[in-house]
Amino acid sequence: MRPGGTEKEPDGGPIRRNRQTHQTDDAAMNAATLGIASDFVKSGIERAGIPLTQTLEAYLSITFARFIGTTITVDLLTVRVTRALDGGAPRDAMRSLADECLIACAFFERRLRRNGTIRHYVGLGQMSYDAADLTEQAYGFVHMRDVIASAAAPDAAEDPHALVDRARAGSRTARGDLARDNVVIGPWGAQPKAGLLWR
């Protein structure tokens, strides 16, 4: 049934429905919210020193705007992603899970690290974007995470274990912070056939 179409009641009389055309999360996608999200992302790009493609910058702004004022579910991400992948979930569902992984990795890192490494959750997000056929977002996941986390990050000193975890997940900002303290993350310590730790 298309928007504004006519259906029949069981007794044969018409029902008029005026459905709104689909909009991307109506409440979140107003101009003011998008403006706030876009400014937030631009400040993160500047602060992190990581340029994003126009596609990724726009995607990140829209994604961040969608989550403004909403409750974010970070619990059981691994279980939810695994079930979705095993069940052949549609692309929209996979994109939504990938977006949750992205936001969770950027804003709820400490909570995620109670149950696993950031590298694990970055991998979940990349896998979910890949399953949604969003290849650029899959490859740009760590950069998008670094950008929004940098925009929100306090200037206080960070936990060195968290920095190492993020660096192993591919974070350029974490590697830069560690390099200033003469710490280099490398593939040593891994099994010779395992390749790079962050891949």
Backbone as CSV, one residue per row, in Angstrom:
resi,resn,N_x,N_y,N_z,CA_x,CA_y,CA_z,C_x,C_y,C_z
1,MET,0.844,-1.188,0.000,0.000,0.000,0.000,0.873,1.229,0.000
2,ARG,0.639,2.141,-0.857,1.437,3.359,-0.924,0.883,4.409,0.009
3,PRO,1.686,5.430,0.344,1.205,6.489,1.237,-0.051,7.144,0.691
4,GLY,-1.013,7.363,1.601,-2.243,8.058,1.215,-3.217,7.193,0.435
5,GLY,-2.974,5.877,0.339,-3.847,4.994,-0.430,-5.149,4.686,0.289
6,THR,-6.028,3.989,-0.392,-7.330,3.642,0.175,-7.404,2.145,0.411
7,GLU,-7.832,1.748,1.605,-8.071,0.339,1.910,-9.557,0.167,2.208
8,LYS,-9.983,-1.047,2.238,-11.387,-1.344,2.518,-11.540,-1.883,3.926
9,GLU,-12.581,-1.403,4.627,-12.971,-1.970,5.917,-13.570,-3.353,5.649
10,PRO,-13.676,-4.198,6.695,-14.311,-5.509,6.489,-15.717,-5.406,5.901
11,ASP,-16.430,-4.284,6.194,-17.787,-4.130,5.655,-17.788,-3.509,4.251
12,GLY,-16.592,-3.263,3.689,-16.525,-2.738,2.330,-16.325,-1.241,2.235
13,GLY,-16.473,-0.481,3.345,-16.291,0.968,3.312,-14.815,1.353,3.228
14,PRO,-14.514,2.509,2.624,-13.117,2.899,2.461,-12.499,3.439,3.753
15,ILE,-11.218,3.196,3.918,-10.436,3.796,5.003,-9.412,4.705,4.336
16,ARG,-9.350,5.947,4.767,-8.338,6.863,4.229,-7.191,6.934,5.211
17,ARG,-5.999,6.686,4.737,-4.827,6.790,5.586,-3.851,7.764,4.963
18,ASN,-3.426,8.685,5.738,-2.420,9.622,5.278,-1.107,9.293,5.975
19,ARG,-0.364,8.388,5.378,0.913,8.026,5.950,1.975,9.007,5.489
20,GLN,2.870,9.315,6.373,3.969,10.179,5.970,4.914,9.374,5.104
21,THR,5.506,10.046,4.123,6.518,9.356,3.340,7.691,9.080,4.243
22,HIS,8.446,8.021,3.899,9.575,7.606,4.743,10.620,8.711,4.787
23,GLN,11.005,9.062,5.994,12.094,10.003,6.189,13.084,9.330,7.116
24,THR,14.348,9.680,6.975,15.375,9.059,7.800,15.260,9.580,9.218
25,ASP,14.663,8.782,10.090,14.508,9.126,11.497,14.056,10.580,11.655
26,ASP,12.788,10.823,11.383,12.215,12.167,11.322,12.671,13.093,12.443
27,ALA,12.617,12.622,13.686,12.941,13.487,14.817,14.385,13.929,14.799
28,ALA,15.267,13.038,14.376,16.696,13.353,14.426,17.173,14.114,13.201
29,MET,16.454,14.032,12.109,16.964,14.562,10.860,16.502,15.978,10.537
30,ASN,16.229,16.794,11.545,15.900,18.180,11.235,17.189,18.959,11.012
31,ALA,17.068,20.132,10.440,18.241,20.909,10.048,19.138,21.274,11.229
32,ALA,18.525,21.592,12.363,19.319,21.984,13.534,20.165,20.817,14.040
33,THR,19.555,19.644,14.122,20.285,18.470,14.610,21.396,18.086,13.647
34,LEU,21.100,18.117,12.364,22.137,17.812,11.376,23.273,18.828,11.434
35,GLY,22.926,20.089,11.673,23.951,21.127,11.798,24.864,20.877,12.995
36,ILE,24.257,20.517,14.118,25.038,20.206,15.327,25.954,19.018,15.055
37,ALA,25.401,17.967,14.446,26.182,16.762,14.161,27.315,17.061,13.191
38,SER,27.030,17.854,12.168,28.058,18.198,11.182,29.185,19.003,11.814
39,ASP,28.834,19.970,12.658,29.859,20.764,13.355,30.687,19.883,14.285
40,PHE,30.026,18.938,14.948,30.711,18.015,15.856,31.737,17.181,15.080
41,VAL,31.315,16.655,13.937,32.211,15.827,13.115,33.376,16.661,12.582
42,LYS,33.086,17.877,12.128,34.170,18.740,11.622,35.189,19.053,12.720
43,SER,34.707,19.285,13.948,35.646,19.554,15.046,36.471,18.309,15.357
44,GLY,35.872,17.129,15.228,36.602,15.889,15.438,37.666,15.657,14.383
45,ILE,37.342,15.991,13.135,38.318,15.865,12.041,39.516,16.762,12.313
46,GLU,39.229,17.990,12.726,40.302,18.942,13.009,41.130,18.492,14.213
47,ARG,40.462,18.049,15.244,41.165,17.668,16.468,41.978,16.383,16.284
48,ALA,41.431,15.410,15.558,42.127,14.138,15.343,43.193,14.252,14.262
49,GLY,43.027,15.231,13.363,43.960,15.351,12.248,43.781,14.239,11.225
50,ILE,42.565,13.719,11.143,42.268,12.620,10.216,41.239,13.109,9.202
51,PRO,41.657,13.281,7.957,40.677,13.697,6.944,39.777,12.523,6.559
52,LEU,38.502,12.801,6.385,37.564,11.785,5.909,37.128,12.151,4.498
53,THR,36.760,11.167,3.716,36.186,11.457,2.401,34.858,12.171,2.619
54,GLN,34.355,12.822,1.582,33.060,13.497,1.691,31.966,12.500,2.054
55,THR,32.056,11.312,1.488,31.056,10.273,1.776,31.067,9.904,3.246
56,LEU,32.259,9.649,3.795,32.345,9.250,5.198,31.960,10.390,6.135
57,GLU,32.355,11.612,5.796,31.999,12.759,6.641,30.484,12.940,6.690
58,ALA,29.837,12.848,5.527,28.374,12.988,5.479,27.705,11.824,6.216
59,TYR,28.193,10.621,5.990,27.613,9.451,6.648,27.744,9.570,8.162
60,LEU,28.920,9.976,8.617,29.158,10.090,10.055,28.272,11.169,10.674
61,SER,28.099,12.282,9.976,27.230,13.356,10.480,25.790,12.874,10.620
62,ILE,25.300,12.191,9.599,23.921,11.688,9.632,23.761,10.624,10.720
63,THR,24.745,9.740,10.829,24.694,8.685,11.844,24.683,9.279,13.245
64,PHE,25.575,10.240,13.478,25.636,10.872,14.793,24.320,11.593,15.104
65,ALA,23.757,12.284,14.106,22.481,12.989,14.300,21.369,12.013,14.671
66,ARG,21.370,10.830,14.054,20.340,9.832,14.362,20.387,9.394,15.817
67,PHE,21.572,9.407,16.413,21.714,8.919,17.787,21.556,10.019,18.835
68,ILE,21.499,11.270,18.413,21.322,12.362,19.380,19.952,12.212,20.041
69,GLY,19.934,12.208,21.357,18.680,12.130,22.097,18.052,10.751,22.135
70,THR,18.789,9.720,21.724,18.241,8.368,21.782,19.026,7.530,22.792
71,THR,18.426,6.452,23.214,19.105,5.508,24.097,19.898,4.547,23.232
72,ILE,21.167,4.383,23.560,22.026,3.522,22.771,22.216,2.215,23.526
73,THR,21.961,1.112,22.846,22.091,-0.203,23.453,23.453,-0.772,23.114
74,VAL,24.343,-0.804,24.108,25.673,-1.354,23.860,25.811,-2.771,24.392
75,ASP,24.818,-3.240,25.127,24.893,-4.575,25.702,24.670,-5.641,24.631
76,LEU,25.375,-6.732,24.782,25.213,-7.912,23.931,25.430,-7.616,22.442
77,LEU,26.309,-6.679,22.125,26.567,-6.373,20.719,27.080,-7.606,19.975
78,THR,27.980,-8.343,20.599,28.535,-9.529,19.934,27.435,-10.534,19.613
79,VAL,26.563,-10.778,20.575,25.474,-11.731,20.372,24.530,-11.233,19.286
80,ARG,24.174,-9.949,19.334,23.226,-9.408,18.360,23.795,-9.425,16.942
81,VAL,25.068,-9.081,16.797,25.688,-9.099,15.464,25.785,-10.535,14.952
82,THR,26.207,-11.449,15.811,26.334,-12.854,15.401,24.989,-13.424,14.972
83,ARG,23.945,-13.152,15.738,22.609,-13.643,15.370,22.149,-13.055,14.042
84,ALA,22.423,-11.770,13.858,22.015,-11.111,12.608,22.758,-11.707,11.409
85,LEU,24.051,-11.937,11.564,24.832,-12.526,10.475,24.377,-13.954,10.184
86,ASP,24.196,-14.734,11.242,23.760,-16.130,11.070,22.362,-16.217,10.483
87,GLY,21.509,-15.255,10.831,20.128,-15.267,10.357,19.925,-14.598,9.011
88,GLY,21.009,-14.108,8.407,20.878,-13.442,7.103,20.040,-12.181,7.179
89,ALA,20.280,-11.363,8.209,19.497,-10.127,8.412,19.620,-9.205,7.202
90,PRO,18.595,-8.408,6.938,18.653,-7.480,5.808,19.721,-6.406,6.014
91,ARG,20.084,-5.746,4.926,21.160,-4.750,4.969,20.896,-3.627,5.965
92,ASP,19.662,-3.156,6.035,19.345,-2.069,6.966,19.613,-2.475,8.410
93,ALA,19.286,-3.727,8.749,19.530,-4.209,10.105,21.025,-4.298,10.379
94,MET,21.799,-4.745,9.396,23.251,-4.838,9.567,23.870,-3.442,9.674
95,ARG,23.371,-2.508,8.876,23.884,-1.133,8.956,23.600,-0.544,10.327
96,SER,22.407,-0.800,10.837,22.033,-0.279,12.145,22.940,-0.839,13.246
97,LEU,23.234,-2.135,13.179,24.135,-2.749,14.156,25.549,-2.186,14.021
98,ALA,25.992,-1.981,12.790,27.322,-1.406,12.572,27.396,0.012,13.148
99,ASP,26.322,0.789,12.954,26.276,2.144,13.514,26.348,2.100,15.041
100,GLU,25.643,1.140,15.645,25.702,0.989,17.103,27.110,0.655,17.564
101,CYS,27.797,-0.224,16.824,29.189,-0.558,17.159,30.069,0.680,17.074
102,LEU,29.857,1.489,16.051,30.649,2.701,15.863,30.451,3.672,17.028
103,ILE,29.212,3.941,17.366,28.912,4.868,18.453,29.414,4.304,19.788
104,ALA,29.222,3.008,19.995,29.676,2.381,21.244,31.192,2.448,21.372
105,CYS,31.919,2.182,20.286,33.393,2.232,20.323,33.893,3.650,20.589
106,ALA,33.152,4.636,20.136,33.582,6.022,20.316,33.238,6.578,21.690
107,PHE,32.057,6.254,22.212,31.577,6.900,23.437,31.502,5.995,24.673
108,PHE,31.459,4.693,24.465,31.287,3.769,25.587,32.410,2.744,25.664
109,GLU,33.605,3.196,25.347,34.767,2.309,25.296,35.015,1.594,26.616
110,ARG,34.950,2.325,27.707,35.221,1.730,29.015,34.240,0.597,29.314
111,ARG,32.988,0.813,28.970,31.972,-0.225,29.207,32.216,-1.446,28.326
112,LEU,32.583,-1.216,27.069,32.860,-2.328,26.165,34.060,-3.136,26.627
113,ARG,35.061,-2.448,27.170,36.287,-3.128,27.566,36.094,-4.045,28.779
114,ARG,34.957,-3.954,29.433,34.667,-4.898,30.522,34.494,-6.314,29.992
115,ASN,34.022,-6.419,28.736,33.708,-7.731,28.160,34.593,-8.131,26.996
116,GLY,35.498,-7.276,26.577,36.345,-7.613,25.435,37.250,-6.451,25.093
117,THR,37.920,-6.573,23.976,38.816,-5.510,23.531,38.107,-4.605,22.540
118,ILE,38.606,-3.395,22.410,38.055,-2.479,21.408,38.285,-3.055,20.013
119,ARG,39.404,-3.712,19.847,39.708,-4.349,18.565,38.596,-5.326,18.167
120,HIS,38.072,-6.069,19.137,36.968,-7.005,18.874,35.735,-6.258,18.363
121,TYR,35.376,-5.170,19.041,34.169,-4.429,18.658,34.348,-3.664,17.348
122,VAL,35.573,-3.201,17.083,35.866,-2.593,15.782,35.652,-3.634,14.687
123,GLY,36.150,-4.858,14.921,35.950,-5.934,13.957,34.483,-6.248,13.724
124,LEU,33.693,-6.235,14.801,32.241,-6.455,14.656,31.602,-5.385,13.774
125,GLY,31.983,-4.135,14.036,31.431,-3.037,13.246,31.822,-3.133,11.781
126,GLN,33.095,-3.434,11.521,33.553,-3.566,10.139,32.834,-4.707,9.429
127,MET,32.693,-5.835,10.124,31.998,-6.988,9.554,30.548,-6.641,9.240
128,SER,29.911,-5.890,10.137,28.505,-5.527,9.945,28.334,-4.564,8.773
129,TYR,29.228,-3.573,8.656,29.164,-2.674,7.494,29.404,-3.463,6.210
130,ASP,30.342,-4.396,6.242,30.621,-5.210,5.063,29.393,-6.030,4.676
131,ALA,28.708,-6.596,5.674,27.498,-7.381,5.412,26.370,-6.503,4.861
132,ALA,26.420,-5.203,5.173,25.419,-4.260,4.655,25.845,-3.666,3.313
133,ASP,26.942,-4.195,2.752,27.499,-3.704,1.481,27.922,-2.245,1.551
134,LEU,28.413,-1.826,2.702,28.945,-0.473,2.884,30.464,-0.589,3.060
135,THR,31.135,-0.858,1.942,32.572,-1.153,1.971,33.386,0.024,2.464
136,GLU,33.067,1.236,2.015,33.840,2.407,2.439,33.714,2.621,3.946
137,GLN,32.524,2.410,4.487,32.331,2.551,5.933,33.079,1.450,6.692
138,ALA,33.130,0.246,6.127,33.863,-0.849,6.771,35.347,-0.503,6.872
139,TYR,35.932,-0.023,5.773,37.348,0.330,5.781,37.612,1.597,6.587
140,GLY,36.630,2.494,6.633,36.816,3.758,7.347,36.346,3.743,8.788
141,PHE,35.946,2.571,9.283,35.371,2.467,10.629,36.281,3.091,11.690
142,VAL,37.541,2.706,11.707,38.461,3.191,12.752,38.640,4.696,12.647
143,HIS,38.726,5.207,11.423,38.891,6.654,11.249,37.645,7.413,11.709
144,MET,36.468,6.883,11.375,35.231,7.529,11.836,35.154,7.492,13.356
145,ARG,35.542,6.376,13.953,35.545,6.255,15.408,36.498,7.265,16.033
146,ASP,37.702,7.382,15.465,38.682,8.333,15.990,38.168,9.773,15.912
147,VAL,37.488,10.099,14.823,36.992,11.469,14.626,35.960,11.833,15.682
148,ILE,34.938,11.006,15.875,33.912,11.401,16.847,34.389,11.256,18.281
149,ALA,35.272,10.291,18.529,35.824,10.173,19.881,36.708,11.371,20.202
150,SER,37.456,11.871,19.216,38.311,13.045,19.431,37.487,14.295,19.699
151,ALA,36.349,14.413,19.036,35.489,15.579,19.247,34.928,15.601,20.659
152,ALA,34.699,14.419,21.234,34.080,14.326,22.564,35.084,14.130,23.683
153,ALA,36.337,13.844,23.332,37.320,13.444,24.347,37.749,14.598,25.227
154,PRO,37.866,14.358,26.527,38.445,15.362,27.418,39.954,15.422,27.182
155,ASP,40.580,16.479,27.650,42.022,16.624,27.471,42.819,15.904,28.547
156,ALA,42.143,15.197,29.451,42.827,14.495,30.540,43.646,13.329,29.995
157,ALA,44.638,12.905,30.760,45.478,11.779,30.371,44.630,10.511,30.292
158,GLU,44.973,9.661,29.330,44.194,8.445,29.123,44.900,7.234,29.699
159,ASP,44.120,6.207,29.961,44.633,4.930,30.444,45.534,4.327,29.367
160,PRO,46.810,4.014,29.695,47.711,3.469,28.680,47.234,2.138,28.105
161,HIS,46.554,1.324,28.910,46.036,0.044,28.407,44.962,0.277,27.342
162,ALA,44.135,1.290,27.551,43.102,1.617,26.564,43.737,2.123,25.278
163,LEU,44.809,2.921,25.397,45.506,3.415,24.210,46.096,2.265,23.396
164,VAL,46.713,1.318,24.085,47.294,0.163,23.391,46.193,-0.649,22.712
165,ASP,45.078,-0.844,23.399,43.946,-1.578,22.835,43.459,-0.891,21.562
166,ARG,43.284,0.429,21.626,42.832,1.187,20.458,43.860,1.148,19.335
167,ALA,45.144,1.270,19.686,46.201,1.233,18.674,46.208,-0.108,17.953
168,ARG,45.985,-1.179,18.684,45.931,-2.504,18.061,44.714,-2.664,17.156
169,ALA,43.693,-1.854,17.407,42.506,-1.862,16.544,42.709,-0.998,15.303
170,GLY,43.856,-0.297,15.228,44.166,0.516,14.051,44.012,2.011,14.242
171,SER,43.756,2.476,15.461,43.519,3.891,15.712,44.792,4.723,15.498
172,ARG,44.708,5.675,14.568,45.849,6.572,14.324,46.063,7.534,15.479
173,THR,44.979,7.971,16.109,45.139,8.913,17.227,45.801,8.218,18.413
174,ALA,45.413,6.966,18.675,46.033,6.224,19.781,47.506,5.962,19.496
175,ARG,47.817,5.618,18.267,49.224,5.388,17.909,50.035,6.667,18.039
176,GLY,49.427,7.785,17.659,50.117,9.064,17.807,50.383,9.402,19.262
177,ASP,49.377,9.167,20.119,49.548,9.422,21.558,50.642,8.535,22.145
178,LEU,50.668,7.264,21.733,51.695,6.351,22.231,53.076,6.723,21.695
179,ALA,53.140,7.144,20.448,54.429,7.513,19.844,55.055,8.697,20.575
180,ARG,54.223,9.621,21.066,54.758,10.763,21.823,55.437,10.305,23.114
181,ASP,55.030,9.109,23.588,55.673,8.532,24.776,56.674,7.440,24.400
182,ASN,57.074,7.424,23.108,58.045,6.452,22.585,57.578,5.002,22.709
183,VAL,56.281,4.778,22.549,55.728,3.424,22.544,55.274,3.119,21.122
184,VAL,55.732,1.996,20.598,55.380,1.596,19.239,54.644,0.266,19.296
185,ILE,53.509,0.203,18.612,52.740,-1.040,18.539,53.131,-1.751,17.255
186,GLY,53.499,-2.992,17.371,53.907,-3.734,16.185,53.382,-5.149,16.189
187,PRO,53.743,-5.917,15.185,53.242,-7.284,15.070,54.003,-8.303,15.905
188,TRP,55.098,-7.881,16.579,55.840,-8.855,17.371,54.969,-9.396,18.497
189,GLY,55.236,-10.630,18.866,54.436,-11.276,19.902,53.296,-12.082,19.310
190,ALA,53.004,-11.861,18.026,51.947,-12.635,17.372,52.557,-13.909,16.790
191,GLN,51.729,-14.855,16.487,52.201,-16.055,15.794,52.702,-15.629,14.423
192,PRO,53.805,-16.205,13.938,54.366,-15.789,12.656,53.382,-15.835,11.500
193,LYS,52.467,-16.816,11.473,51.534,-16.940,10.356,50.281,-16.083,10.550
194,ALA,50.147,-15.433,11.722,48.903,-14.703,12.028,48.837,-13.347,11.354
195,GLY,49.965,-12.810,10.888,49.959,-11.500,10.261,49.921,-10.396,11.297
196,LEU,49.533,-9.214,10.855,49.498,-8.057,11.739,48.402,-8.213,12.783
197,LEU,48.675,-7.724,13.985,47.708,-7.843,15.072,46.426,-7.080,14.799
198,TRP,46.516,-5.961,14.085,45.336,-5.120,13.919,44.597,-5.419,12.624
199,ARG,44.927,-6.484,11.955,44.204,-6.866,10.744,43.410,-8.127,10.984
